Amino acid sequence: MQATQTKDLARAWSEAHVRPLWEIPLAHAERTQPPRAHLWEWRILEPLVLEALNVTSPDAVERRVLSLIDPGAAGGEFHTTTNLNAAFQILKPGESARPHRHSMNALRFILKGSGATTTVDGKVCPMAEGDLLLTPGWTWHEHKHSGDAPIVWLDVLDVALHLYFGTDRFEPGPVHDVPELPREAAFASANVVPADVANHGYSPVFHYPLADAVAAARHAPKSPDGTRRVRYINPLTGGTVMSTLDCYLVALDPDVDSVPFRTTANAVCAIVSGSGTTTVGDQRFAWHQRDVLSLPHGHWITHRAAGEPAYLFVVTDRDVYRRLDILTEEYHADSRAK
């Protein structure tokens, strides 16, 4: 074909909004470099978070939030790692954050402070350090703080997934059409749930105290990676607390490397207690209480607690991959992260 004809054809393709696949860079190339991990250190971030108290208020900006941004994200992107958005949210004593709801699933993991509550579809949930609170998609939620010092928690949401699928929606208050929900006490006994409770695709329990998770982790058998890991579940199904966010508490015995683990899923990890190191591919991070670490897919991951047991809260998109039948997980006792 002559050059003029080739240019004419290329112009015609462009005007018709088609493009030859063989001319698209890396169309057939395998992605060899997974995203990089990153550690957000509490010792650095705490003063910056507290400074935000003087900059704005929930009355002005809906929520006082500092997003944790993947350093490798493209301009304009604000995810923490693939599919997961994490942030620090803070309230002063006496403050409240007005009710709203959105299609994105969200959770709150309390990093520091107490005395606040989150109300989720009419259920009042106390907030204390290490507690997990759920605000599933399209549930009304608001925060109120009656304690005597600022409270800071980790938000994790599936915003990136909803933006990709075009399903992101938001509605401000006032609250309306609140469903009738059983009280938390109805699920307080293990292995017993009330009959005839509708399954809405998320846990009917919105508040998971740290003490309960720690007690279970102490008695849990070893997982394939050598840690003791417990899962926060929907008591009606035994599955994930929310359809796109899967939560775990991981107990690390001191001075023992976990078995290297690699997965196609992604995670965000908050250090509940203790100190230690995590190796993610060729990166090594030393962490302490309240630090937050991203764990992107595709890397060998190894944890080690230093001197005393440590507890990690992990939220992951793992079950999304499992249900789509694209989850791959590997444990390698003879390998080390590299």
ZAZA-497701 format. One line per field, with one value per residue (C-alpha): x, y, z; residue number from 1. Coordinates in steps of 0.1 Angstrom, whole numbers, plus 5000, padded with zeros to 4 digits. Example, Ala and Ser with C-alpha at 12.3 -4.5 7.8 and 13.67 -1.06 7.14 Angstrom:
2
px	[5123, 5137]
py	[4955, 4989]
pz	[5078, 5071]
resi	[1, 2]
//
This chain:
338
px	[5000, 5013, 5022, 4994, 4969, 4983, 4979, 4944, 4935, 4950, 4930, 4898, 4905, 4911, 4879, 4860, 4875, 4893, 4930, 4950, 4960, 4994, 5003, 4993, 5024, 5028, 4995, 5010, 5036, 5033, 5034, 5066, 5067, 5039, 5031, 5055, 5047, 5048, 5049, 5031, 5049, 5027, 5056, 5057, 5020, 5006, 5017, 5005, 4971, 4968, 4976, 4946, 4925, 4935, 4929, 4892, 4862, 4837, 4811, 4831, 4844, 4820, 4849, 4883, 4904, 4940, 4942, 4972, 4984, 5005, 5037, 5037, 5001, 4996, 4987, 4951, 4948, 4944, 4943, 4966, 4972, 4953, 4916, 4919, 4917, 4929, 4930, 4933, 4902, 4901, 4876, 4880, 4861, 4826, 4827, 4803, 4804, 4769, 4751, 4756, 4757, 4774, 4776, 4812, 4819, 4839, 4854, 4869, 4898, 4905, 4941, 4942, 4916, 4881, 4848, 4834, 4805, 4795, 4758, 4752, 4716, 4704, 4728, 4751, 4786, 4813, 4848, 4878, 4914, 4917, 4880, 4867, 4835, 4817, 4797, 4786, 4776, 4745, 4741, 4736, 4765, 4776, 4803, 4801, 4829, 4822, 4857, 4883, 4910, 4912, 4903, 4920, 4910, 4920, 4893, 4895, 4871, 4866, 4864, 4888, 4866, 4834, 4851, 4863, 4828, 4810, 4789, 4800, 4771, 4767, 4738, 4739, 4715, 4690, 4686, 4656, 4644, 4664, 4659, 4649, 4680, 4686, 4707, 4743, 4735, 4715, 4748, 4768, 4769, 4792, 4776, 4741, 4723, 4687, 4664, 4648, 4673, 4677, 4711, 4719, 4753, 4772, 4775, 4746, 4773, 4788, 4811, 4839, 4858, 4896, 4895, 4873, 4896, 4928, 4912, 4904, 4938, 4956, 4939, 4939, 4960, 4989, 4981, 5001, 5025, 5031, 5011, 4979, 4952, 4915, 4889, 4862, 4831, 4794, 4778, 4749, 4772, 4807, 4821, 4835, 4821, 4815, 4814, 4846, 4865, 4879, 4893, 4918, 4937, 4972, 4992, 5030, 5051, 5083, 5116, 5102, 5100, 5067, 5067, 5070, 5036, 5025, 4991, 4973, 4952, 4961, 4960, 4964, 4979, 4977, 5000, 4978, 5006, 5043, 5071, 5089, 5097, 5080, 5097, 5077, 5096, 5130, 5117, 5121, 5101, 5106, 5072, 5057, 5023, 4998, 5020, 5001, 5017, 5004, 5008, 5004, 4999, 5026, 5054, 5067, 5058, 5074, 5067, 5088, 5079, 5107, 5111, 5074, 5042, 5027, 4992, 4984, 4950, 4948, 4921, 4922, 4903, 4911, 4875, 4868, 4896, 4883, 4848, 4861, 4883, 4915, 4929, 4963, 4981, 5016, 5035, 5072, 5090, 5123, 5122, 5128, 5113, 5132]
py	[5000, 5034, 5060, 5083, 5054, 5044, 5079, 5081, 5048, 5058, 5091, 5071, 5048, 5077, 5095, 5062, 5059, 5026, 5018, 4988, 4967, 4960, 4996, 5000, 4999, 4969, 4954, 4919, 4925, 4909, 4934, 4926, 4953, 4953, 4985, 4995, 4993, 5023, 5029, 5059, 5064, 5076, 5095, 5117, 5118, 5124, 5161, 5167, 5151, 5172, 5203, 5196, 5205, 5241, 5242, 5232, 5216, 5189, 5217, 5231, 5201, 5172, 5151, 5162, 5135, 5132, 5106, 5082, 5085, 5059, 5077, 5059, 5069, 5089, 5125, 5130, 5095, 5092, 5055, 5040, 5008, 4990, 4990, 5004, 5040, 5047, 5079, 5093, 5110, 5131, 5148, 5173, 5168, 5182, 5179, 5160, 5149, 5152, 5122, 5111, 5079, 5066, 5035, 5029, 5004, 5019, 5009, 5027, 5012, 5033, 5043, 5067, 5080, 5071, 5087, 5090, 5071, 5063, 5059, 5035, 5032, 5042, 5018, 5037, 5021, 5032, 5039, 5028, 5021, 4990, 4986, 4980, 4997, 4991, 5016, 4994, 5009, 5031, 5030, 5063, 5072, 5101, 5106, 5124, 5129, 5135, 5125, 5149, 5145, 5142, 5109, 5096, 5066, 5048, 5049, 5023, 5024, 5007, 5040, 5030, 5000, 5021, 5048, 5021, 5005, 5039, 5030, 5058, 5077, 5101, 5115, 5140, 5140, 5144, 5107, 5089, 5054, 5038, 5000, 4980, 4962, 4937, 4950, 4940, 4919, 4895, 4884, 4883, 4845, 4826, 4802, 4815, 4841, 4852, 4835, 4852, 4881, 4894, 4892, 4925, 4915, 4929, 4921, 4931, 4937, 4971, 4972, 4946, 4953, 4948, 4926, 4900, 4897, 4895, 4868, 4847, 4853, 4840, 4807, 4805, 4777, 4787, 4799, 4787, 4817, 4808, 4836, 4833, 4850, 4855, 4869, 4894, 4879, 4884, 4861, 4853, 4839, 4833, 4853, 4888, 4917, 4936, 4923, 4941, 4946, 4915, 4921, 4902, 4905, 4889, 4879, 4876, 4857, 4875, 4871, 4846, 4853, 4845, 4822, 4843, 4848, 4862, 4870, 4887, 4906, 4939, 4950, 4979, 4970, 4990, 4982, 4976, 4969, 4960, 4967, 4948, 4946, 4937, 4928, 4935, 4923, 4942, 4968, 4964, 4985, 4989, 4996, 5006, 5010, 5030, 5029, 5020, 4999, 4992, 4956, 4956, 4924, 4905, 4907, 4881, 4894, 4884, 4898, 4897, 4910, 4924, 4912, 4908, 4897, 4921, 4925, 4937, 4948, 4939, 4949, 4934, 4931, 4893, 4881, 4902, 4883, 4849, 4854, 4864, 4833, 4853, 4849, 4832, 4827, 4812, 4802, 4794, 4781, 4779, 4814, 4848, 4880, 4892]
pz	[5000, 4991, 5018, 5008, 5010, 5044, 5058, 5044, 5060, 5093, 5092, 5084, 5113, 5137, 5126, 5131, 5166, 5159, 5163, 5151, 5180, 5165, 5168, 5205, 5227, 5249, 5236, 5238, 5265, 5299, 5328, 5347, 5373, 5399, 5418, 5446, 5483, 5506, 5543, 5559, 5593, 5622, 5637, 5606, 5598, 5633, 5636, 5600, 5608, 5639, 5619, 5598, 5628, 5623, 5586, 5582, 5598, 5588, 5585, 5557, 5539, 5548, 5562, 5575, 5556, 5544, 5517, 5515, 5480, 5461, 5452, 5419, 5410, 5378, 5380, 5393, 5408, 5445, 5453, 5480, 5461, 5433, 5440, 5476, 5489, 5524, 5544, 5579, 5593, 5624, 5647, 5675, 5708, 5704, 5666, 5644, 5607, 5592, 5577, 5542, 5522, 5491, 5469, 5480, 5508, 5536, 5569, 5599, 5619, 5650, 5653, 5683, 5707, 5719, 5730, 5695, 5678, 5643, 5636, 5607, 5595, 5630, 5649, 5672, 5672, 5698, 5685, 5706, 5695, 5674, 5668, 5633, 5621, 5589, 5567, 5538, 5505, 5506, 5544, 5561, 5584, 5606, 5633, 5666, 5691, 5728, 5741, 5755, 5729, 5691, 5676, 5644, 5624, 5592, 5564, 5537, 5507, 5473, 5455, 5428, 5418, 5417, 5396, 5372, 5369, 5369, 5399, 5422, 5438, 5467, 5487, 5515, 5544, 5558, 5566, 5551, 5544, 5572, 5572, 5603, 5616, 5644, 5673, 5676, 5707, 5684, 5670, 5702, 5707, 5684, 5660, 5667, 5645, 5645, 5621, 5591, 5589, 5554, 5539, 5522, 5510, 5540, 5576, 5599, 5626, 5621, 5652, 5658, 5691, 5690, 5722, 5705, 5675, 5696, 5718, 5687, 5671, 5703, 5698, 5660, 5643, 5621, 5586, 5557, 5561, 5597, 5612, 5632, 5612, 5619, 5596, 5604, 5589, 5580, 5606, 5582, 5556, 5571, 5542, 5539, 5560, 5528, 5492, 5481, 5514, 5532, 5567, 5589, 5621, 5618, 5649, 5645, 5669, 5678, 5659, 5634, 5596, 5581, 5551, 5519, 5504, 5470, 5457, 5428, 5454, 5471, 5507, 5531, 5565, 5598, 5626, 5657, 5682, 5683, 5659, 5632, 5595, 5563, 5531, 5499, 5469, 5470, 5496, 5533, 5558, 5595, 5612, 5645, 5660, 5639, 5608, 5575, 5548, 5513, 5500, 5463, 5442, 5427, 5453, 5477, 5512, 5545, 5580, 5612, 5647, 5667, 5703, 5712, 5695, 5670, 5655, 5620, 5607, 5570, 5545, 5511, 5478, 5478, 5477, 5446, 5428, 5443, 5430, 5396, 5396, 5391, 5425, 5427, 5460, 5466, 5498, 5494, 5525, 5508, 5492, 5505, 5492, 5462]
resi	[1, 2, 3, 4, 5, 6, 7, 8, 9, 10, 11, 12, 13, 14, 15, 16, 17, 18, 19, 20, 21, 22, 23, 24, 25, 26, 27, 28, 29, 30, 31, 32, 33, 34, 35, 36, 37, 38, 39, 40, 41, 42, 43, 44, 45, 46, 47, 48, 49, 50, 51, 52, 53, 54, 55, 56, 57, 58, 59, 60, 61, 62, 63, 64, 65, 66, 67, 68, 69, 70, 71, 72, 73, 74, 75, 76, 77, 78, 79, 80, 81, 82, 83, 84, 85, 86, 87, 88, 89, 90, 91, 92, 93, 94, 95, 96, 97, 98, 99, 100, 101, 102, 103, 104, 105, 106, 107, 108, 109, 110, 111, 112, 113, 114, 115, 116, 117, 118, 119, 120, 121, 122, 123, 124, 125, 126, 127, 128, 129, 130, 131, 132, 133, 134, 135, 136, 137, 138, 139, 140, 141, 142, 143, 144, 145, 146, 147, 148, 149, 150, 151, 152, 153, 154, 155, 156, 157, 158, 159, 160, 161, 162, 163, 164, 165, 166, 167, 168, 169, 170, 171, 172, 173, 174, 175, 176, 177, 178, 179, 180, 181, 182, 183, 184, 185, 186, 187, 188, 189, 190, 191, 192, 193, 194, 195, 196, 197, 198, 199, 200, 201, 202, 203, 204, 205, 206, 207, 208, 209, 210, 211, 212, 213, 214, 215, 216, 217, 218, 219, 220, 221, 222, 223, 224, 225, 226, 227, 228, 229, 230, 231, 232, 233, 234, 235, 236, 237, 238, 239, 240, 241, 242, 243, 244, 245, 246, 247, 248, 249, 250, 251, 252, 253, 254, 255, 256, 257, 258, 259, 260, 261, 262, 263, 264, 265, 266, 267, 268, 269, 270, 271, 272, 273, 274, 275, 276, 277, 278, 279, 280, 281, 282, 283, 284, 285, 286, 287, 288, 289, 290, 291, 292, 293, 294, 295, 296, 297, 298, 299, 300, 301, 302, 303, 304, 305, 306, 307, 308, 309, 310, 311, 312, 313, 314, 315, 316, 317, 318, 319, 320, 321, 322, 323, 324, 325, 326, 327, 328, 329, 330, 331, 332, 333, 334, 335, 336, 337, 338]
//
